[in-house]
Structures are given as C-alpha cells and as structure tokens.
Amino acid sequence: MKAVAARAGVSLGTVSNVLNRPEMVTESTRQRVLAAIDALGFVRNESARQLRGGGSRTLAYVVLDTSNPFFTDVAMGVQEAADSAGLAVYLCNTGENQQRQEFYLDLLEQQRVEGVLITPLNAHDERIAALADRGTPVVIVDRGAGPGRCSVAVNDVLGGELAVTHLLETGHRRIAFVGGPRSIGQIADRIAGAERAIAAAGGAAELTVMETAALNVAEGRRAGERLAGLPAARRPTAAFCGNDMLALGLLQQMVRLGLRVPDDLAIVGYDDIEFAEAAAVPLTSVAQPRHLLGRTAAELLLAEARTTGPHEHRQVVFDPELVVRASTLRRS
C-alpha cells in the first residue's frame, strides 16, 4: 500500500479509502490510485484485513452430497445472493459423514466466515447450535429447524401427497415408496404425504414402503432389482421415489431388465433436477424451487449477520409442484 501511495502521490489513508470506502474519494484521485494498483500488481492482503476486522468477506454452504445436482442448483441460488453482497462462497461437501461435517464447522469458525448455510444430517445437531451460540450465524437449508434458527425448506408432506394422488388418478392401486433411510426427516414427511393420499382413497389402494440405504442412483438400481423380483400379481404398478437420483436409477434398471416405463411401472421422482426431463423416459417429478431455496437462505443469513440489534428468526417453507412427464401414464 505504501508503494501504491508513493506512485499515485497520495497518502496511505487515501489508498485505504479507495479500497474500502471509495465514495469518500474523488473520481480523479480514485482513478489515479487504481492505475497505480494496476501498474504495481498490488493485491490486498485479505488475511491481514480479516485479522484486523475480525471477519471475512465469505460465507459457506455445507452440503450433504455435491454429486446430487439438487444441491448444485441450491448452491447457485446461494451464489446469486453472495454476488449481490460482494461475498465469496465456500462450498463444503460432507458426503453424509458426521465427522466431516464437524471438521468443516470447526474450520469455518476459525476462518471467521460471515455465516454458515448447512444442509445437515440432523437439523438439531448440538455442534450447529454451539456454532450459532458463539456468534456465527447459521441457516438450515432444505430442512425445518424450529423457532430458534432461521431455515428454508419445502412442504414435503404436500409433495408426497401430490405424487401419490397423481398416481392414484392415473389408475394405480399398488404403489411403492422407494427411499430412505426413513430416519431422514424429509423422507418421513414424504411418506406421510403419500400415506395421506392413500387414506383419502378410502382403502382402495395400498402403499408399500421400500427403504433404501441412501438416496442415490445405485440404490435406485437395487430397488429396481427388488421390485422386479416380486411376483407379478403382487408387484406394484407404480413407484414414488424419495428423490430423482433414486428414480433415475430405478428407471435405468427397469430398462435393463426389459420392463417398460410407464406400462409395467410408472415412476415419480422428487426434486425435478435437470436430468429428470433429459432421461430416456422423461421423468415425472415433484419440483422444488432449488435456486429460490438457496437465494432465500443466503439472504436470511446475510440479514442476520449484518443486524446489530435483536434478530427475529424466520422459517420459510415453500410449496412444491408436480411436473408430469412420460414416466407416468393415465390409465383407463
């Protein structure tokens, strides 16, 4: 900074103002300082500024699984809000591993990020609460968090009801729910919505819950093997999957086994990721507002981080929508 000040013929304070409070400097002086910065190749020491100011110009999003396009889309929404605020975003992948999640939370607290967005294994994790109690704002993404924390989520009970109501309306009476583990709150909510739709049918239909170990393509393929192995008279004619990755794996396995979608098995996914429409048989899916989830979560986080007085926590819940494609069929 001293070299920049000497080259531009200004004081050290003027250089600091150009970098941090440019509105306090005349345009001609600001341009002169910027020219000196460019000529000298000056790069501000952000670590030193962070030590003096006690914070950084970053926020973080800790996700369960970056291989799932749903989380990539949510992260893009986070990035939109961060760009508007002049912040960078750290993206941390826990891979659904509790120890890795704790490692990232410790590291991010040390980095003095402005705040942490997290899709956690457990929204009520004590480590997350401790992080917030020590002064780092935390917003739970894609999960409900209760009144003590800001959160952004989707009404998954409604989503499950939409999916199974659609299958009932297209003539299916033996329906499988494929997804798990059931201990995940969202999966439990989606099953509850599916069961509500079945109950509304007045006993004319049945729901079989086929729990999976994870929510990925490989587990969808395994579920396909299990479904195909059932006697034809008892085999479900439709499946509602806990997410699109499972649904795509199930669809792939049906094709491999020579079973037709939707004639032999109609399939509904959840999330409506980009690959859903691009599948060999375009996938009917319950759409979540992925970008909006991320952007809203980041805006809540920034509001909390930059509020000097008491902060009112908000729990934002969006409604999902059913997007009907070729993987389900209206039957006579």
C-alpha positions in Angstrom: 0.0 0.0 0.0 2.9 2.3 0.7 4.3 1.7 -2.8 0.8 2.4 -4.3 0.5 5.6 -2.3 4.0 6.8 -3.4 3.3 6.0 -7.1 -0.1 7.8 -7.0 1.2 10.7 -5.0 -1.4 10.3 -2.3 -1.5 9.4 1.4 -1.7 5.8 2.8 -5.1 6.7 4.1 -6.3 7.6 0.6 -5.3 4.2 -0.7 -7.2 2.6 2.2 -10.3 4.7 1.3 -10.1 3.7 -2.3 -10.0 0.0 -1.3 -12.6 0.2 1.5 -14.6 3.4 1.2 -14.4 4.6 -2.4 -17.3 7.0 -2.0 -15.0 9.2 0.2 -12.5 9.8 -2.6 -12.9 12.0 -5.7 -13.2 10.2 -9.0 -9.9 11.6 -10.4 -8.0 10.5 -7.2 -9.6 7.1 -7.2 -8.6 6.5 -10.9 -5.0 7.6 -10.1 -4.8 5.1 -7.2 -6.4 2.3 -9.3 -3.9 3.0 -12.1 -1.0 2.6 -9.5 -2.5 -0.6 -8.2 -2.7 -2.0 -11.7 0.8 -0.9 -12.6 2.3 -2.4 -9.5 0.2 -5.6 -9.5 -0.9 -4.9 -5.9 -3.2 -7.5 -4.3 -4.8 -6.7 -1.0 -3.8 -9.0 1.9 -7.2 -10.2 2.8 -5.9 -12.3 5.7 -4.4 -9.3 7.3 -7.6 -7.3 6.8 -9.5 -10.2 8.3 -7.4 -10.3 11.4 -7.9 -6.5 12.0 -11.6 -6.6 11.3 -12.4 -9.9 12.9 -14.3 -11.3 9.9 -14.1 -12.3 6.3 -15.9 -11.5 3.0 -17.1 -15.1 2.7 -19.9 -17.3 3.6 -20.1 -21.1 3.4 -22.6 -23.7 2.3 -22.1 -27.1 3.8 -24.0 -29.7 1.7 -24.7 -33.4 2.1 -23.7 -34.6 -1.4 -22.3 -32.5 -4.2 -22.8 -35.3 -6.6 -26.5 -34.7 -6.4 -27.5 -31.9 -8.9 -30.2 -30.7 -6.5 -27.5 -29.3 -4.1 -25.6 -27.8 -7.0 -28.7 -25.9 -8.1 -29.3 -24.7 -4.5 -25.7 -23.5 -4.3 -26.2 -21.5 -7.5 -29.0 -19.6 -5.7 -26.7 -19.0 -2.7 -24.1 -17.7 -5.1 -26.5 -15.2 -6.6 -27.2 -13.6 -3.2 -23.5 -13.7 -2.3 -22.5 -12.0 -5.6 -25.0 -9.2 -4.8 -23.4 -8.7 -1.4 -19.9 -8.8 -2.7 -19.0 -12.1 -1.0 -17.4 -15.3 -2.0 -18.8 -18.7 -1.1 -17.0 -21.8 0.3 -18.8 -25.0 -0.8 -18.1 -27.9 1.6 -19.2 -31.5 0.9 -19.8 -33.7 3.9 -20.7 -36.8 1.9 -23.3 -37.5 4.6 -20.4 -38.1 7.1 -20.9 -36.7 10.6 -17.1 -36.4 11.3 -16.5 -34.5 8.1 -19.4 -32.2 8.9 -17.9 -31.4 12.3 -14.5 -30.8 10.7 -15.9 -28.2 8.3 -17.8 -26.4 11.0 -14.7 -26.1 13.1 -12.6 -24.9 10.1 -15.2 -22.4 9.0 -15.5 -20.9 12.5 -11.7 -20.5 12.5 -11.9 -18.7 9.2 -14.4 -16.2 10.6 -16.9 -16.6 7.8 -19.8 -14.2 7.9 -22.2 -17.1 8.3 -22.8 -20.8 7.5 -25.6 -22.3 5.4 -25.9 -26.0 6.1 -28.0 -29.0 4.9 -27.2 -31.1 7.9 -27.5 -34.8 8.8 -29.5 -33.6 11.8 -31.0 -30.1 11.9 -30.9 -30.2 15.7 -27.2 -31.1 16.0 -25.6 -29.7 19.1 -22.5 -28.7 17.2 -24.5 -26.5 14.9 -26.2 -24.9 17.9 -22.9 -24.3 19.6 -21.5 -22.6 16.5 -24.5 -20.2 16.5 -24.3 -19.6 20.2 -20.7 -18.4 19.8 -21.7 -15.8 17.3 -21.6 -17.4 13.8 -25.0 -17.0 12.1 -26.4 -20.3 10.8 -29.3 -21.0 8.5 -30.6 -24.5 7.9 -31.2 -25.3 4.2 -33.7 -27.8 2.9 -34.7 -28.8 6.5 -37.0 -27.4 9.1 -35.2 -26.1 12.2 -37.7 -24.9 14.7 -38.2 -21.3 16.1 -34.6 -20.9 17.4 -32.9 -20.9 14.0 -33.6 -19.5 10.5 -34.4 -22.2 8.0 -35.6 -22.6 4.4 -37.5 -25.7 3.4 -40.2 -27.2 1.2 -43.5 -28.7 2.4 -42.5 -32.4 1.8 -45.8 -33.7 3.2 -47.6 -31.9 0.4 -45.0 -33.1 -2.1 -45.7 -36.7 -1.1 -49.4 -36.2 -1.3 -49.1 -34.6 -4.8 -47.0 -37.5 -6.1 -49.3 -40.3 -4.9 -52.5 -38.5 -5.7 -51.3 -38.3 -9.3 -50.5 -42.0 -9.4 -54.0 -42.8 -8.0 -55.6 -40.5 -10.6 -53.8 -42.4 -13.3 -55.3 -45.7 -12.2 -52.6 -47.2 -10.0 -53.7 -49.1 -6.8 -50.4 -50.9 -5.8 -47.9 -48.2 -5.2 -44.4 -48.4 -3.7 -42.5 -45.7 -2.0 -38.8 -46.1 -2.7 -36.4 -44.1 -0.4 -34.6 -43.9 2.8 -33.3 -44.2 5.4 -36.6 -43.3 7.0 -34.8 -41.5 9.8 -34.2 -38.6 7.4 -37.0 -36.1 8.3 -37.8 -35.2 4.7 -38.2 -38.9 3.8 -40.6 -39.4 6.7 -42.5 -36.3 5.6 -42.8 -37.6 2.0 -44.0 -41.0 3.2 -46.5 -39.2 5.5 -47.9 -37.3 2.5 -48.0 -40.5 0.4 -50.0 -42.2 3.2 -52.3 -39.3 3.4 -53.2 -39.6 -0.3 -53.7 -43.4 0.2 -56.0 -42.7 3.1 -58.0 -40.3 1.0 -58.6 -43.1 -1.5 -60.7 -44.8 1.2 -58.8 -48.1 1.3 -59.0 -48.7 -2.5 -55.1 -48.6 -2.7 -52.1 -49.8 -0.8 -48.6 -48.3 -0.2 -45.5 -50.4 0.2 -42.5 -48.7 1.7 -39.2 -50.0 0.3 -36.5 -48.4 2.3 -33.1 -47.7 0.8 -29.7 -47.2 2.5 -29.1 -43.9 0.6 -30.6 -41.5 -1.9 -28.5 -42.2 -5.0 -28.6 -43.9 -8.4 -27.0 -47.1 -7.2 -29.7 -47.6 -4.5 -32.4 -46.9 -7.2 -31.0 -49.8 -9.3 -31.0 -52.1 -6.3 -34.6 -51.2 -5.6 -35.4 -52.0 -9.2 -34.0 -55.5 -8.8 -36.1 -56.0 -5.7 -39.3 -54.7 -7.4 -38.7 -56.8 -10.5 -38.2 -59.9 -8.3 -41.7 -59.7 -6.8 -44.4 -62.0 -8.3 -46.3 -60.1 -11.0 -49.6 -60.4 -9.1 -48.2 -58.5 -6.1 -45.7 -56.2 -7.8 -46.5 -52.5 -7.5 -47.5 -50.9 -10.8 -46.1 -47.5 -9.7 -43.3 -46.2 -7.6 -42.8 -42.8 -5.9 -39.2 -42.3 -5.2 -37.6 -40.2 -2.4 -35.6 -38.1 -4.9 -34.8 -38.0 -8.6 -31.5 -39.8 -8.3 -33.3 -42.9 -6.9 -35.9 -42.5 -9.6 -33.3 -42.4 -12.4 -31.6 -45.5 -11.0 -34.9 -47.3 -10.8 -35.8 -46.2 -14.4 -32.4 -47.4 -15.6 -32.8 -50.8 -14.0 -36.3 -51.3 -15.4 -35.0 -50.7 -18.9 -32.1 -53.1 -18.3 -34.5 -55.8 -17.2 -36.8 -55.3 -20.2 -39.6 -53.8 -18.2 -41.4 -50.8 -19.7 -41.9 -47.4 -18.1 -44.6 -46.5 -17.6 -46.5 -49.6 -18.9 -45.0 -52.0 -16.4 -44.0 -49.5 -13.8 -44.9 -45.8 -13.6 -42.3 -43.7 -11.8 -42.4 -40.4 -10.0 -39.3 -38.7 -8.6 -38.7 -35.7 -6.3 -36.7 -32.5 -6.8 -37.1 -32.1 -10.6 -33.4 -31.8 -11.3 -32.3 -31.0 -14.9 -31.6 -34.7 -15.6 -35.3 -35.6 -14.9 -36.5 -34.1 -18.1 -33.5 -35.4 -20.1 -34.0 -39.1 -19.1 -34.6 -41.7 -21.7 -38.2 -41.7 -20.5 -38.7 -38.1 -19.2 -39.4 -38.3 -15.5 -42.5 -37.1 -13.7 -41.2 -35.3 -10.6 -42.2 -33.1 -7.6 -40.4 -29.9 -8.3 -38.7 -27.9 -5.5 -37.7 -24.3 -6.1 -34.0 -25.1 -5.9 -32.5 -21.7 -6.8 -35.0 -19.9 -4.7 -34.2 -22.1 -1.7 -30.5 -21.2 -1.9 -31.0 -17.5 -2.6 -33.6 -17.1 0.2 -31.4 -19.0 2.7 -28.4 -16.7 1.8 -30.5 -13.6 2.2 -31.7 -14.7 5.6 -28.1 -15.4 6.6 -26.8 -12.0 5.5 -29.7 -10.3 7.2 -28.8 -12.0 10.5 -25.0 -11.4 10.1 -25.5 -7.7 9.4 -28.1 -6.9 12.0 -26.7 -5.2 15.1 -29.8 -5.5 17.3 -32.0 -8.4 18.1 -32.7 -10.8 15.2 -36.1 -12.4 14.5 -35.5 -15.9 13.2 -37.7 -16.9 10.2 -38.7 -20.4 9.0 -39.6 -20.1 5.3 -41.5 -23.0 3.7 -42.2 -23.2 0.0 -44.8 -25.4 -1.7 -43.6 -27.9 -4.3 -45.3 -28.5 -7.6 -45.9 -31.7 -9.6 -44.4 -31.7 -13.1 -46.0 -34.5 -15.2 -43.9 -36.2 -17.9 -43.8 -39.5 -19.8 -42.8 -41.8 -16.9 -46.4 -41.8 -15.6 -49.4 -42.9 -17.7 -53.1 -42.1 -17.5 -54.8 -45.5 -17.4 -58.4 -46.3 -18.4 
